Amino acid sequence: MSDIYGIRKWQDPGIWRILDANLDRAREGLRIIEEWCRFGLGSLEMAGECKEMRQELASWHSQEIRAARDTPGDVGTEITHPQEEQRAGIKHVLQANFCRTQEALRVLEEYGKLYNSGMGAAFKQMRYRVYTLESNLLVYERHRLLEKSFLYLVTSSSEQLFITVEAALQGGLTLLQYREKNADDIVKLANAEKIRQICHHYGALFIMNDRVDLALAVDADGVHLGQQDIPIALARKLLGPHRIIGRSTTNPEEMQRAIAEGADYIGVGPVYETPTKAGKAAAGLDYVKYAAKNATIPWFAIGGIDPHNLNDVLDAGAERVAVVRAIIHAEQPTLITQYFLSQLTKEQTLRRLESRISQSHV
């Protein structure tokens, strides 16, 4: 039998204990996610979504359910797993708590049907909301890190590739593209997988050059496309809305087209002639100046940039640069990475100061 609210009074108290435990799990998981959205990302919208779901969970946590709690008699309190004792970084913290929340909501959805006629449907919808939140947070995280990345390392063939990549990441690099034109796909796949793991260990974005299929295969954060590669719209369809798509551009027309087609960032160059783009004429500093005035998305000056000409590129208006040989062929890639970052950071500080002074005189 049931009362007017559809609450069945005859079920085993074990059902109540299951509901009690999973209502707590879901709320705890959401709170951990909410704290990062609030303090780590500064996203009022996503933090508010977490809080709203926590409050809805609390509204289902009746005194009747709470009264069934039996912590001393719960055999599961002794069950643990080594992976629960450590977290490799914020990404793993978030993944663990999204999984925890989603699993708890699935339990609530199924067992809730035995308790209240509306409980199953309510938690089914909440589970979909958590899936959406996870996707949105991933997009937000990637784009936030892209915005904060002022140095972009594009790899080339090297016997010390993995060592050099890790050395650059230790120097503070947060954005890397794996580019290898001559290797077989099986080698590219293995290398990309290993470099992606190294990048994510250091909290950096990993971008795959040209190949959407390999980007998907290794779970890259995005793909970088040349002018002769597939259209951005097709890449977006294949990759979904969560990954970053970049496009190389060599002139204002290509830049405007890439922006209109939905690129997340663009390469601007080659600024100087470079063997990486053999036979391609340099776009020069004039194109850098044009991008500085007209680009509406993040852009990276690229092509032959090294410590000797970096200041000329910055003086032309660049805020972000992409480099290949300057780091890949460096004897001390960590130090060179730190040098580039220090110069780029100093430039950012000077420009912010100039902007404040200019605004104060308006």
PALUMKOL-346699 format. One line per field, with one value per residue (C-alpha): residue number from 0; chain; x, y, z. Coordinates in nm, 2 decimals, always signed. Layout:
N
nr [NUM, ...]
kette [A, ...]
x [X, ...]
y [Y, ...]
z [Z, ...]
//
This chain:
362
nr [0, 1, 2, 3, 4, 5, 6, 7, 8, 9, 10, 11, 12, 13, 14, 15, 16, 17, 18, 19, 20, 21, 22, 23, 24, 25, 26, 27, 28, 29, 30, 31, 32, 33, 34, 35, 36, 37, 38, 39, 40, 41, 42, 43, 44, 45, 46, 47, 48, 49, 50, 51, 52, 53, 54, 55, 56, 57, 58, 59, 60, 61, 62, 63, 64, 65, 66, 67, 68, 69, 70, 71, 72, 73, 74, 75, 76, 77, 78, 79, 80, 81, 82, 83, 84, 85, 86, 87, 88, 89, 90, 91, 92, 93, 94, 95, 96, 97, 98, 99, 100, 101, 102, 103, 104, 105, 106, 107, 108, 109, 110, 111, 112, 113, 114, 115, 116, 117, 118, 119, 120, 121, 122, 123, 124, 125, 126, 127, 128, 129, 130, 131, 132, 133, 134, 135, 136, 137, 138, 139, 140, 141, 142, 143, 144, 145, 146, 147, 148, 149, 150, 151, 152, 153, 154, 155, 156, 157, 158, 159, 160, 161, 162, 163, 164, 165, 166, 167, 168, 169, 170, 171, 172, 173, 174, 175, 176, 177, 178, 179, 180, 181, 182, 183, 184, 185, 186, 187, 188, 189, 190, 191, 192, 193, 194, 195, 196, 197, 198, 199, 200, 201, 202, 203, 204, 205, 206, 207, 208, 209, 210, 211, 212, 213, 214, 215, 216, 217, 218, 219, 220, 221, 222, 223, 224, 225, 226, 227, 228, 229, 230, 231, 232, 233, 234, 235, 236, 237, 238, 239, 240, 241, 242, 243, 244, 245, 246, 247, 248, 249, 250, 251, 252, 253, 254, 255, 256, 257, 258, 259, 260, 261, 262, 263, 264, 265, 266, 267, 268, 269, 270, 271, 272, 273, 274, 275, 276, 277, 278, 279, 280, 281, 282, 283, 284, 285, 286, 287, 288, 289, 290, 291, 292, 293, 294, 295, 296, 297, 298, 299, 300, 301, 302, 303, 304, 305, 306, 307, 308, 309, 310, 311, 312, 313, 314, 315, 316, 317, 318, 319, 320, 321, 322, 323, 324, 325, 326, 327, 328, 329, 330, 331, 332, 333, 334, 335, 336, 337, 338, 339, 340, 341, 342, 343, 344, 345, 346, 347, 348, 349, 350, 351, 352, 353, 354, 355, 356, 357, 358, 359, 360, 361]
kette [A, A, A, A, A, A, A, A, A, A, A, A, A, A, A, A, A, A, A, A, A, A, A, A, A, A, A, A, A, A, A, A, A, A, A, A, A, A, A, A, A, A, A, A, A, A, A, A, A, A, A, A, A, A, A, A, A, A, A, A, A, A, A, A, A, A, A, A, A, A, A, A, A, A, A, A, A, A, A, A, A, A, A, A, A, A, A, A, A, A, A, A, A, A, A, A, A, A, A, A, A, A, A, A, A, A, A, A, A, A, A, A, A, A, A, A, A, A, A, A, A, A, A, A, A, A, A, A, A, A, A, A, A, A, A, A, A, A, A, A, A, A, A, A, A, A, A, A, A, A, A, A, A, A, A, A, A, A, A, A, A, A, A, A, A, A, A, A, A, A, A, A, A, A, A, A, A, A, A, A, A, A, A, A, A, A, A, A, A, A, A, A, A, A, A, A, A, A, A, A, A, A, A, A, A, A, A, A, A, A, A, A, A, A, A, A, A, A, A, A, A, A, A, A, A, A, A, A, A, A, A, A, A, A, A, A, A, A, A, A, A, A, A, A, A, A, A, A, A, A, A, A, A, A, A, A, A, A, A, A, A, A, A, A, A, A, A, A, A, A, A, A, A, A, A, A, A, A, A, A, A, A, A, A, A, A, A, A, A, A, A, A, A, A, A, A, A, A, A, A, A, A, A, A, A, A, A, A, A, A, A, A, A, A, A, A, A, A, A, A, A, A, A, A, A, A, A, A, A, A, A, A, A, A, A, A, A, A, A, A, A, A, A, A, A, A, A, A, A, A, A, A, A, A, A, A, A, A, A, A, A, A]
x [+0.00, +0.10, +0.01, -0.11, +0.25, +0.31, +0.55, +0.54, +0.56, +0.63, +0.97, +1.28, +1.48, +1.78, +1.63, +1.63, +2.00, +2.08, +1.90, +2.06, +2.42, +2.38, +2.21, +2.51, +2.76, +2.59, +2.59, +2.95, +3.06, +2.88, +3.02, +3.38, +3.30, +3.13, +3.43, +3.65, +3.39, +3.37, +3.73, +3.93, +3.75, +3.55, +3.24, +2.93, +2.71, +2.86, +2.89, +2.53, +2.43, +2.61, +2.45, +2.10, +2.14, +2.27, +1.97, +1.74, +1.91, +1.87, +1.50, +1.47, +1.68, +1.38, +1.41, +1.27, +1.56, +1.82, +1.68, +1.76, +2.14, +2.35, +2.72, +2.86, +2.67, +2.78, +3.02, +3.12, +3.32, +3.62, +3.62, +3.88, +4.10, +4.46, +4.35, +4.12, +4.43, +4.59, +4.51, +4.74, +4.60, +4.28, +4.16, +4.16, +3.99, +3.71, +3.68, +3.66, +3.39, +3.19, +3.20, +3.10, +2.81, +2.68, +2.70, +2.52, +2.24, +2.20, +2.15, +1.90, +1.72, +1.67, +1.61, +1.42, +1.14, +1.07, +1.04, +0.86, +0.68, +0.86, +1.21, +1.33, +1.23, +1.38, +1.72, +1.73, +1.70, +1.96, +2.20, +2.17, +2.23, +2.56, +2.67, +2.61, +2.79, +3.09, +3.10, +3.07, +3.34, +3.58, +3.52, +3.56, +3.88, +4.04, +3.95, +4.06, +4.40, +4.42, +4.36, +4.63, +4.89, +5.13, +5.39, +5.30, +5.55, +5.52, +5.73, +5.95, +6.15, +6.40, +6.58, +6.53, +6.16, +6.01, +6.29, +6.27, +5.89, +5.90, +6.18, +5.97, +5.67, +5.89, +5.98, +5.61, +5.48, +5.11, +5.03, +5.19, +5.13, +5.26, +5.37, +5.55, +5.52, +5.74, +5.66, +5.42, +5.08, +5.16, +5.46, +5.26, +4.99, +5.23, +5.42, +5.10, +4.97, +5.29, +5.32, +4.95, +5.01, +5.31, +5.12, +4.82, +5.05, +5.18, +4.83, +4.91, +4.69, +4.79, +4.70, +4.74, +4.86, +4.64, +4.49, +4.14, +4.14, +4.45, +4.33, +4.02, +4.23, +4.46, +4.19, +4.38, +4.25, +4.22, +4.36, +4.55, +4.46, +4.65, +4.50, +4.49, +4.33, +3.96, +3.72, +3.68, +3.30, +3.38, +3.65, +3.40, +3.14, +3.38, +3.54, +3.23, +3.20, +3.45, +3.78, +3.99, +4.05, +4.33, +4.40, +4.72, +4.69, +4.93, +4.73, +4.44, +4.19, +4.28, +4.26, +3.91, +3.79, +3.92, +3.76, +3.43, +3.44, +3.47, +3.84, +3.93, +4.27, +4.49, +4.86, +4.99, +5.29, +5.54, +5.68, +6.03, +6.14, +6.18, +6.28, +5.97, +5.77, +6.03, +5.95, +5.69, +5.76, +5.75, +5.44, +5.65, +5.59, +5.32, +5.09, +5.16, +5.07, +4.75, +4.66, +4.73, +4.46, +4.20, +4.21, +3.92, +4.04, +4.37, +4.65, +5.01, +5.29, +5.48, +5.77, +6.14, +6.09, +6.38, +6.53, +6.72, +6.41, +6.14, +6.14, +6.08, +5.78, +5.65, +5.71, +5.49, +5.20, +5.22, +5.12, +5.16, +5.42, +5.46, +5.81, +5.96, +6.34, +6.41, +6.30, +6.32, +6.69, +6.79, +7.06, +6.86, +6.49, +6.37, +6.58, +6.48, +6.11, +6.15, +6.31, +6.03, +5.77, +5.95, +5.96, +5.60, +5.49, +5.68, +5.53, +5.18, +5.25, +5.38, +5.07, +4.83, +5.01, +5.00, +4.63, +4.56, +4.76, +4.58, +4.24, +4.32, +4.38, +4.04]
y [+0.00, +0.36, +0.71, +1.00, +1.08, +0.74, +0.64, +0.27, +0.18, -0.20, -0.22, -0.36, -0.11, -0.22, -0.01, +0.29, +0.24, +0.21, +0.54, +0.70, +0.60, +0.71, +1.04, +1.12, +0.99, +1.20, +1.51, +1.47, +1.41, +1.72, +1.93, +1.84, +1.93, +2.25, +2.37, +2.34, +2.52, +2.79, +2.84, +2.68, +2.80, +3.09, +2.97, +3.09, +2.91, +2.56, +2.61, +2.71, +2.40, +2.18, +2.36, +2.33, +1.96, +1.92, +2.10, +1.87, +1.57, +1.71, +1.75, +1.37, +1.28, +1.24, +1.17, +0.83, +0.75, +0.90, +0.70, +0.37, +0.45, +0.19, +0.29, +0.04, -0.24, -0.15, -0.41, -0.18, +0.06, -0.16, -0.20, +0.02, +0.03, +0.16, +0.40, +0.57, +0.66, +0.89, +1.14, +1.23, +1.58, +1.79, +1.61, +1.27, +1.43, +1.55, +1.23, +1.02, +1.24, +1.26, +0.88, +0.86, +1.10, +0.93, +0.58, +0.70, +0.86, +0.54, +0.35, +0.61, +0.59, +0.21, +0.17, +0.49, +0.33, +0.11, +0.40, +0.68, +0.68, +1.00, +0.92, +0.71, +0.97, +1.26, +1.09, +0.98, +1.34, +1.45, +1.19, +1.34, +1.69, +1.56, +1.41, +1.76, +1.93, +1.70, +1.78, +2.15, +2.15, +1.96, +2.22, +2.51, +2.36, +2.31, +2.66, +2.81, +2.65, +2.75, +3.11, +3.09, +2.93, +3.18, +2.93, +2.64, +2.37, +2.19, +1.87, +1.75, +1.43, +1.38, +1.08, +1.25, +1.34, +1.21, +1.35, +1.69, +1.70, +1.62, +1.88, +2.15, +2.06, +2.08, +2.43, +2.53, +2.45, +2.40, +2.34, +2.09, +1.96, +1.63, +1.68, +1.40, +1.39, +1.09, +0.81, +0.53, +0.55, +0.27, +0.48, +0.80, +0.63, +0.49, +0.82, +1.03, +0.80, +0.83, +1.21, +1.26, +1.07, +1.29, +1.61, +1.52, +1.42, +1.78, +1.93, +2.04, +2.03, +1.77, +1.85, +1.61, +1.75, +1.70, +1.36, +1.36, +0.98, +0.97, +1.25, +1.04, +0.72, +0.87, +1.10, +1.41, +1.75, +1.86, +1.87, +2.12, +2.15, +2.29, +2.47, +2.15, +1.94, +1.86, +2.15, +2.27, +2.18, +1.82, +1.80, +1.94, +1.69, +1.40, +1.53, +1.67, +2.00, +1.92, +1.93, +2.22, +2.28, +2.50, +2.61, +2.73, +3.06, +3.25, +3.57, +3.78, +3.60, +3.26, +3.40, +3.55, +3.23, +3.01, +3.24, +3.23, +2.85, +2.81, +2.76, +2.78, +2.92, +3.00, +2.99, +3.30, +3.26, +3.15, +3.47, +3.38, +3.12, +2.78, +2.43, +2.31, +2.47, +2.42, +2.62, +2.84, +3.21, +3.39, +3.58, +3.83, +4.07, +4.26, +3.96, +3.95, +4.32, +4.25, +3.96, +4.18, +4.43, +4.19, +3.84, +3.77, +3.43, +3.32, +3.32, +3.21, +3.36, +3.07, +3.01, +3.04, +3.21, +3.18, +3.37, +3.60, +3.73, +3.68, +4.05, +4.16, +3.93, +4.07, +4.43, +4.35, +4.27, +3.90, +3.78, +3.41, +3.22, +2.87, +2.72, +2.40, +2.39, +2.65, +2.39, +2.05, +2.11, +2.29, +2.15, +2.26, +2.26, +2.33, +2.65, +2.77, +2.70, +2.91, +3.19, +3.20, +3.20, +3.47, +3.70, +3.63, +3.69, +4.01, +4.13, +4.05, +4.25, +4.55, +4.55, +4.53, +4.81, +5.03, +4.95, +5.06, +5.38, +5.45, +5.39, +5.62, +5.91, +5.86]
z [+0.00, -0.04, +0.09, -0.12, -0.22, -0.37, -0.09, -0.03, +0.34, +0.31, +0.16, +0.32, +0.53, +0.31, +0.03, +0.26, +0.34, -0.03, -0.09, +0.21, +0.10, -0.26, -0.18, +0.03, -0.24, -0.51, -0.30, -0.19, -0.55, -0.67, -0.39, -0.49, -0.86, -0.75, -0.55, -0.86, -1.08, -0.82, -0.70, -0.97, -1.28, -1.15, -1.33, -1.16, -1.41, -1.35, -0.98, -0.97, -1.16, -0.91, -0.61, -0.77, -0.81, -0.45, -0.32, -0.52, -0.38, -0.03, -0.09, -0.15, +0.16, +0.40, +0.77, +0.70, +0.48, +0.71, +1.01, +0.84, +0.84, +1.00, +0.96, +1.22, +1.05, +0.69, +0.57, +0.28, +0.50, +0.49, +0.11, -0.06, -0.37, -0.41, -0.68, -0.42, -0.21, -0.47, -0.75, -1.03, -1.07, -1.08, -1.39, -1.21, -0.91, -1.13, -1.33, -1.01, -0.87, -1.19, -1.20, -0.84, -0.89, -1.20, -1.05, -0.74, -0.95, -1.14, -0.82, -0.70, -1.03, -1.00, -0.63, -0.61, -0.82, -0.52, -0.28, -0.47, -0.81, -0.92, -0.78, -1.08, -1.34, -1.13, -1.10, -1.46, -1.56, -1.31, -1.44, -1.79, -1.64, -1.48, -1.82, -1.98, -1.69, -1.74, -2.12, -2.06, -1.79, -2.02, -2.30, -2.05, -1.91, -2.25, -2.37, -2.05, -2.08, -2.44, -2.34, -2.08, -2.32, -2.48, -2.59, -2.83, -2.90, -3.24, -3.25, -3.53, -3.58, -3.30, -3.14, -2.80, -2.87, -2.55, -2.33, -2.50, -2.47, -2.10, -2.04, -2.21, -2.00, -1.69, -1.80, -1.79, -2.14, -2.14, -2.51, -2.75, -3.10, -3.22, -3.58, -3.77, -4.15, -4.23, -3.99, -4.05, -3.89, -3.64, -3.52, -3.51, -3.31, -3.05, -3.02, -3.00, -2.72, -2.52, -2.57, -2.48, -2.15, -2.07, -2.15, -1.94, -1.65, -1.65, -1.71, -2.07, -2.38, -2.65, -3.01, -3.30, -3.63, -3.94, -3.84, -3.70, -3.68, -3.48, -3.25, -3.17, -3.13, -2.87, -2.70, -2.80, -2.68, -3.03, -3.39, -3.59, -3.96, -4.25, -4.54, -4.75, -4.47, -4.42, -4.36, -4.00, -4.01, -4.10, -3.83, -3.58, -3.68, -3.63, -3.31, -3.15, -2.97, -2.69, -2.87, -2.99, -3.36, -3.49, -3.85, -4.02, -4.20, -4.42, -4.51, -4.40, -4.62, -4.48, -4.13, -4.17, -4.33, -4.05, -3.79, -3.98, -4.01, -3.63, -3.56, -3.19, -3.27, -3.57, -3.66, -3.82, -4.05, -4.14, -4.00, -4.13, -4.38, -4.21, -4.32, -4.15, -4.43, -4.71, -5.03, -4.86, -4.87, -4.54, -4.45, -4.26, -3.97, -4.17, -4.13, -3.76, -3.74, -3.92, -3.69, -3.39, -3.50, -3.65, -3.50, -3.27, -3.14, -2.99, -3.25, -3.25, -3.46, -3.61, -3.84, -3.77, -3.43, -3.19, -2.90, -3.14, -3.32, -3.06, -2.96, -3.32, -3.33, -3.00, -3.11, -3.42, -3.19, -3.12, -2.77, -2.84, -3.04, -3.17, -3.20, -3.34, -3.37, -3.10, -2.84, -3.02, -3.12, -2.80, -2.58, -2.27, -2.37, -2.02, -2.00, -2.35, -2.26, -1.95, -2.14, -2.40, -2.12, -1.92, -2.23, -2.32, -1.96, -1.93, -2.26, -2.12, -1.80, -1.99, -2.22, -1.93, -1.76, -2.08, -2.11, -1.76, -1.80, -2.13, -1.97, -1.67, -1.91, -2.09]
//
